[in-house]
Amino acid sequence: MAERELPAAQRSAALSLDRRRFLQAAGALAALGLLPTGCRPLPAQLAPPQGLRLGVLTPRSYATFGAASARLVGPEGGRLIGLGGIEPARTLERWLQRLPETAPLVQQALLLLEFGVFPLVGKLRPFTSLGGDAQDAVLAELMSSRFAWKRAVFGGIRSFAFLTFYADPASRTLTGYPGPFGGAGATIADAMRYDSEPDSSAPETP
């Protein structure tokens, strides 16, 4: 994804979070004490790299976004994130510095994902302390909830996860996308060879 395409894509992801509805719900839940503020130590593999100075995200929201992204982009993508080859949370931090009106909303969505517990979210521990299958179950619950604000939280986090992951050139090993055409990384000849559509003449597998 070309850098010049990112601002519009970022704002589209932000719109997935219904700002008014979500802020009203988050405020009410915090007032009721349904968003715990106590926290366990972060798993070392999810914590921000030593020396990285965060200006928007907190270490907790950085870790939560990284964990969620690793589950949302699939096993191979999650492996790349786990190895440190792609750092969605580092990219999100950089983007949110350019979207100050969006940053508080993303922070609250990640707070809800990390600390929300039953009956608000179907878990009793922080998201970052759960195993992979349990994290998948939490995300699936948000995605399929009958409550629009929970679906909005899922949609916003998912959109940013995909955008930050696939904006990284390292993701091209999974997609086969050679990069923006006409530059040093991808020539016009590459564009002529790249087929973004499946071969309709190929026989379907049963």
C-alpha atoms as a printed R data frame, in Angstrom:
    type eleno elety resid chain resno       x       y       z
1   ATOM     1    CA   MET     A     1   0.000   0.000   0.000
2   ATOM     2    CA   ALA     A     2   1.458   3.347  -1.030
3   ATOM     3    CA   GLU     A     3   2.100   5.825   1.800
4   ATOM     4    CA   ARG     A     4   0.022   8.493   0.050
5   ATOM     5    CA   GLU     A     5  -3.025   6.198   0.272
6   ATOM     6    CA   LEU     A     6  -2.796   5.793   4.026
7   ATOM     7    CA   PRO     A     7  -4.476   8.922   5.438
8   ATOM     8    CA   ALA     A     8  -7.812   8.178   3.732
9   ATOM     9    CA   ALA     A     9  -7.588   4.513   4.710
10  ATOM    10    CA   GLN     A    10  -6.818   5.419   8.322
11  ATOM    11    CA   ARG     A    11  -9.800   7.717   8.518
12  ATOM    12    CA   SER     A    12 -12.012   5.043   6.988
13  ATOM    13    CA   ALA     A    13 -10.920   2.663   9.740
14  ATOM    14    CA   ALA     A    14 -11.623   5.305  12.358
15  ATOM    15    CA   LEU     A    15 -15.152   5.722  11.036
16  ATOM    16    CA   SER     A    16 -15.726   2.030  11.761
17  ATOM    17    CA   LEU     A    17 -15.759   3.069  15.394
18  ATOM    18    CA   ASP     A    18 -19.109   4.771  15.979
19  ATOM    19    CA   ARG     A    19 -17.663   7.628  18.037
20  ATOM    20    CA   ARG     A    20 -20.775   8.909  19.798
21  ATOM    21    CA   ARG     A    21 -22.248   5.487  20.600
22  ATOM    22    CA   PHE     A    22 -18.939   4.023  21.725
23  ATOM    23    CA   LEU     A    23 -17.934   6.954  23.924
24  ATOM    24    CA   GLN     A    24 -21.317   6.938  25.631
25  ATOM    25    CA   ALA     A    25 -21.070   3.208  26.308
26  ATOM    26    CA   ALA     A    26 -17.432   3.326  27.448
27  ATOM    27    CA   GLY     A    27 -18.110   6.238  29.783
28  ATOM    28    CA   ALA     A    28 -21.097   4.533  31.360
29  ATOM    29    CA   LEU     A    29 -19.234   1.243  31.781
30  ATOM    30    CA   ALA     A    30 -16.223   2.933  33.356
31  ATOM    31    CA   ALA     A    31 -18.509   4.739  35.785
32  ATOM    32    CA   LEU     A    32 -20.065   1.414  36.745
33  ATOM    33    CA   GLY     A    33 -16.649  -0.090  37.370
34  ATOM    34    CA   LEU     A    34 -16.946  -2.598  34.519
35  ATOM    35    CA   LEU     A    35 -13.599  -1.575  33.028
36  ATOM    36    CA   PRO     A    36 -10.989  -2.613  35.617
37  ATOM    37    CA   THR     A    37  -7.896  -0.464  35.874
38  ATOM    38    CA   GLY     A    38  -5.647  -2.960  37.685
39  ATOM    39    CA   CYS     A    39  -3.265  -4.794  35.369
40  ATOM    40    CA   ARG     A    40  -0.978  -7.756  35.275
41  ATOM    41    CA   PRO     A    41   2.557  -7.485  33.913
42  ATOM    42    CA   LEU     A    42   2.685  -7.465  30.132
43  ATOM    43    CA   PRO     A    43   4.015 -10.561  28.384
44  ATOM    44    CA   ALA     A    44   7.558  -9.725  27.298
45  ATOM    45    CA   GLN     A    45   6.896 -10.609  23.663
46  ATOM    46    CA   LEU     A    46   4.046  -8.090  23.460
47  ATOM    47    CA   ALA     A    47   5.657  -5.161  25.277
48  ATOM    48    CA   PRO     A    48   6.994  -2.216  23.261
49  ATOM    49    CA   PRO     A    49  10.645  -2.647  22.228
50  ATOM    50    CA   GLN     A    50  13.118  -1.226  24.675
51  ATOM    51    CA   GLY     A    51  13.946   2.335  23.733
52  ATOM    52    CA   LEU     A    52  10.729   2.978  21.797
53  ATOM    53    CA   ARG     A    53   9.151   6.188  23.095
54  ATOM    54    CA   LEU     A    54   5.371   6.154  22.864
55  ATOM    55    CA   GLY     A    55   3.579   9.441  22.382
56  ATOM    56    CA   VAL     A    56   0.025   8.189  21.824
57  ATOM    57    CA   LEU     A    57  -0.353   4.544  22.788
58  ATOM    58    CA   THR     A    58   0.434   3.267  26.259
59  ATOM    59    CA   PRO     A    59   2.522   0.112  26.732
60  ATOM    60    CA   ARG     A    60  -0.736  -1.701  27.551
61  ATOM    61    CA   SER     A    61  -2.640  -0.565  24.457
62  ATOM    62    CA   TYR     A    62   0.475  -1.184  22.325
63  ATOM    63    CA   ALA     A    63   0.549  -4.792  23.538
64  ATOM    64    CA   THR     A    64  -3.207  -5.269  23.157
65  ATOM    65    CA   PHE     A    65  -3.184  -4.079  19.563
66  ATOM    66    CA   GLY     A    66  -0.227  -6.294  18.707
67  ATOM    67    CA   ALA     A    67  -1.926  -9.340  20.230
68  ATOM    68    CA   ALA     A    68  -5.225  -8.662  18.463
69  ATOM    69    CA   SER     A    69  -3.499  -8.046  15.135
70  ATOM    70    CA   ALA     A    70  -1.639 -11.345  15.374
71  ATOM    71    CA   ARG     A    71  -4.948 -13.209  15.707
72  ATOM    72    CA   LEU     A    72  -6.811 -11.204  13.062
73  ATOM    73    CA   VAL     A    73  -4.346 -11.503  10.177
74  ATOM    74    CA   GLY     A    74  -4.185 -15.293  10.237
75  ATOM    75    CA   PRO     A    75  -1.559 -17.867  11.236
76  ATOM    76    CA   GLU     A    76   1.186 -16.860   8.797
77  ATOM    77    CA   GLY     A    77   0.700 -13.180   9.481
78  ATOM    78    CA   GLY     A    78   0.630 -13.870  13.205
79  ATOM    79    CA   ARG     A    79   3.905 -15.740  12.887
80  ATOM    80    CA   LEU     A    80   5.540 -12.721  11.229
81  ATOM    81    CA   ILE     A    81   4.257 -10.473  14.014
82  ATOM    82    CA   GLY     A    82   5.463 -12.915  16.659
83  ATOM    83    CA   LEU     A    83   8.948 -12.964  15.131
84  ATOM    84    CA   GLY     A    84   9.056  -9.171  15.057
85  ATOM    85    CA   GLY     A    85   9.179  -9.011  11.265
86  ATOM    86    CA   ILE     A    86   6.072  -6.821  11.246
87  ATOM    87    CA   GLU     A    87   5.119  -4.492  14.106
88  ATOM    88    CA   PRO     A    88   1.521  -3.306  13.637
89  ATOM    89    CA   ALA     A    89   1.467  -1.474  16.969
90  ATOM    90    CA   ARG     A    90   4.564   0.568  16.093
91  ATOM    91    CA   THR     A    91   2.878   1.590  12.829
92  ATOM    92    CA   LEU     A    92  -0.368   2.412  14.627
93  ATOM    93    CA   GLU     A    93   1.521   4.654  17.050
94  ATOM    94    CA   ARG     A    94   3.012   6.572  14.130
95  ATOM    95    CA   TRP     A    95  -0.345   6.908  12.361
96  ATOM    96    CA   LEU     A    96  -2.219   8.079  15.449
97  ATOM    97    CA   GLN     A    97   0.297  10.881  15.895
98  ATOM    98    CA   ARG     A    98  -1.123  12.161  12.589
99  ATOM    99    CA   LEU     A    99  -4.729  11.565  13.682
100 ATOM   100    CA   PRO     A   100  -4.989  13.226  17.119
101 ATOM   101    CA   GLU     A   101  -8.792  13.330  16.967
102 ATOM   102    CA   THR     A   102  -8.893   9.556  16.552
103 ATOM   103    CA   ALA     A   103  -6.278   8.534  19.113
104 ATOM   104    CA   PRO     A   104  -8.496   8.745  22.259
105 ATOM   105    CA   LEU     A   105 -11.159   6.617  20.599
106 ATOM   106    CA   VAL     A   106  -8.682   3.926  19.572
107 ATOM   107    CA   GLN     A   107  -7.236   3.962  23.096
108 ATOM   108    CA   GLN     A   108 -10.674   3.370  24.625
109 ATOM   109    CA   ALA     A   109 -11.447   0.568  22.177
110 ATOM   110    CA   LEU     A   110  -8.192  -1.169  23.104
111 ATOM   111    CA   LEU     A   111  -8.892  -0.579  26.811
112 ATOM   112    CA   LEU     A   112 -12.238  -2.291  26.397
113 ATOM   113    CA   LEU     A   113 -10.675  -5.240  24.588
114 ATOM   114    CA   GLU     A   114  -7.937  -5.619  27.200
115 ATOM   115    CA   PHE     A   115  -9.811  -5.034  30.445
116 ATOM   116    CA   GLY     A   116 -13.480  -5.636  29.663
117 ATOM   117    CA   VAL     A   117 -14.740  -8.674  31.593
118 ATOM   118    CA   PHE     A   118 -17.934 -10.704  31.793
119 ATOM   119    CA   PRO     A   119 -20.733  -9.711  31.306
120 ATOM   120    CA   LEU     A   120 -19.312  -6.862  29.229
121 ATOM   121    CA   VAL     A   121 -16.899  -9.098  27.327
122 ATOM   122    CA   GLY     A   122 -16.799 -12.867  27.603
123 ATOM   123    CA   LYS     A   123 -13.593 -13.236  29.599
124 ATOM   124    CA   LEU     A   124 -12.301 -12.838  33.142
125 ATOM   125    CA   ARG     A   125  -8.662 -11.923  32.454
126 ATOM   126    CA   PRO     A   126  -6.892  -9.286  30.341
127 ATOM   127    CA   PHE     A   127  -6.872 -10.039  26.637
128 ATOM   128    CA   THR     A   128  -3.070 -10.112  26.526
129 ATOM   129    CA   SER     A   129  -2.943 -12.843  29.182
130 ATOM   130    CA   LEU     A   130  -5.207 -15.217  27.228
131 ATOM   131    CA   GLY     A   131  -4.130 -18.036  24.936
132 ATOM   132    CA   GLY     A   132  -4.686 -17.819  21.211
133 ATOM   133    CA   ASP     A   133  -7.949 -19.770  21.112
134 ATOM   134    CA   ALA     A   134  -9.399 -17.718  23.958
135 ATOM   135    CA   GLN     A   135  -8.407 -14.482  22.194
136 ATOM   136    CA   ASP     A   136 -10.125 -15.731  19.037
137 ATOM   137    CA   ALA     A   137 -13.282 -16.407  21.037
138 ATOM   138    CA   VAL     A   138 -13.286 -12.871  22.468
139 ATOM   139    CA   LEU     A   139 -12.853 -11.322  19.032
140 ATOM   140    CA   ALA     A   140 -15.583 -13.552  17.588
141 ATOM   141    CA   GLU     A   141 -17.942 -12.487  20.352
142 ATOM   142    CA   LEU     A   142 -17.363  -8.811  19.596
143 ATOM   143    CA   MET     A   143 -17.767  -9.406  15.875
144 ATOM   144    CA   SER     A   144 -21.098 -11.209  16.166
145 ATOM   145    CA   SER     A   145 -22.581  -9.309  19.120
146 ATOM   146    CA   ARG     A   146 -26.143  -8.026  18.901
147 ATOM   147    CA   PHE     A   147 -24.837  -4.746  20.334
148 ATOM   148    CA   ALA     A   148 -23.782  -2.301  17.612
149 ATOM   149    CA   TRP     A   149 -21.111  -0.649  19.758
150 ATOM   150    CA   LYS     A   150 -19.342  -3.976  20.334
151 ATOM   151    CA   ARG     A   151 -19.362  -4.686  16.609
152 ATOM   152    CA   ALA     A   152 -18.007  -1.167  16.068
153 ATOM   153    CA   VAL     A   153 -15.109  -1.846  18.453
154 ATOM   154    CA   PHE     A   154 -14.284  -5.044  16.585
155 ATOM   155    CA   GLY     A   155 -14.602  -3.384  13.185
156 ATOM   156    CA   GLY     A   156 -12.322  -0.500  14.092
157 ATOM   157    CA   ILE     A   157  -9.598  -2.682  15.611
158 ATOM   158    CA   ARG     A   158  -9.812  -5.136  12.700
159 ATOM   159    CA   SER     A   159  -9.539  -2.357  10.117
160 ATOM   160    CA   PHE     A   160  -6.477  -0.847  11.751
161 ATOM   161    CA   ALA     A   161  -4.930  -4.313  12.189
162 ATOM   162    CA   PHE     A   162  -5.252  -5.082   8.491
163 ATOM   163    CA   LEU     A   163  -4.086  -1.628   7.406
164 ATOM   164    CA   THR     A   164  -0.990  -1.608   9.602
165 ATOM   165    CA   PHE     A   165  -0.083  -5.195   8.712
166 ATOM   166    CA   TYR     A   166  -0.482  -4.974   4.944
167 ATOM   167    CA   ALA     A   167   1.120  -1.522   4.764
168 ATOM   168    CA   ASP     A   168   4.371  -3.170   5.839
169 ATOM   169    CA   PRO     A   169   6.503  -4.329   2.874
170 ATOM   170    CA   ALA     A   170   7.283  -7.538   4.771
171 ATOM   171    CA   SER     A   171   3.672  -8.659   4.262
172 ATOM   172    CA   ARG     A   172   4.250  -8.933   0.518
173 ATOM   173    CA   THR     A   173   5.805 -12.354   1.002
174 ATOM   174    CA   LEU     A   174   2.284 -13.541   1.864
175 ATOM   175    CA   THR     A   175   0.311 -11.669  -0.792
176 ATOM   176    CA   GLY     A   176   2.727 -11.725  -3.726
177 ATOM   177    CA   TYR     A   177   2.092  -7.996  -4.207
178 ATOM   178    CA   PRO     A   178   5.326  -6.479  -5.585
179 ATOM   179    CA   GLY     A   179   4.667  -3.003  -4.169
180 ATOM   180    CA   PRO     A   180   3.660   0.365  -5.672
181 ATOM   181    CA   PHE     A   181   4.328   0.205  -9.392
182 ATOM   182    CA   GLY     A   182   6.692   2.538 -11.175
183 ATOM   183    CA   GLY     A   183   9.171   2.874  -8.320
184 ATOM   184    CA   ALA     A   184  12.390   1.144  -7.426
185 ATOM   185    CA   GLY     A   185  10.590  -1.783  -5.820
186 ATOM   186    CA   ALA     A   186   8.189  -2.638  -8.630
187 ATOM   187    CA   THR     A   187   8.617  -1.832 -12.295
188 ATOM   188    CA   ILE     A   188   6.003  -1.509 -15.019
189 ATOM   189    CA   ALA     A   189   7.041  -4.985 -16.141
190 ATOM   190    CA   ASP     A   190   6.068  -6.255 -12.684
191 ATOM   191    CA   ALA     A   191   2.687  -4.602 -13.117
192 ATOM   192    CA   MET     A   192   2.157  -6.418 -16.389
193 ATOM   193    CA   ARG     A   193   2.889  -9.746 -14.715
194 ATOM   194    CA   TYR     A   194   0.862  -9.169 -11.531
195 ATOM   195    CA   ASP     A   195  -2.642 -10.661 -11.629
196 ATOM   196    CA   SER     A   196  -4.910  -9.460  -8.831
197 ATOM   197    CA   GLU     A   197  -7.831 -11.591 -10.015
198 ATOM   198    CA   PRO     A   198  -8.130 -15.387  -9.823
199 ATOM   199    CA   ASP     A   199  -7.885 -17.304 -13.081
200 ATOM   200    CA   SER     A   200 -11.510 -17.841 -14.070
201 ATOM   201    CA   SER     A   201 -10.525 -20.490 -16.603
202 ATOM   202    CA   ALA     A   202  -8.975 -22.720 -13.970
203 ATOM   203    CA   PRO     A   203 -11.158 -25.686 -12.965
204 ATOM   204    CA   GLU     A   204 -12.735 -25.400  -9.528
205 ATOM   205    CA   THR     A   205 -11.597 -27.883  -6.949
206 ATOM   206    CA   PRO     A   206 -14.408 -29.950  -5.407
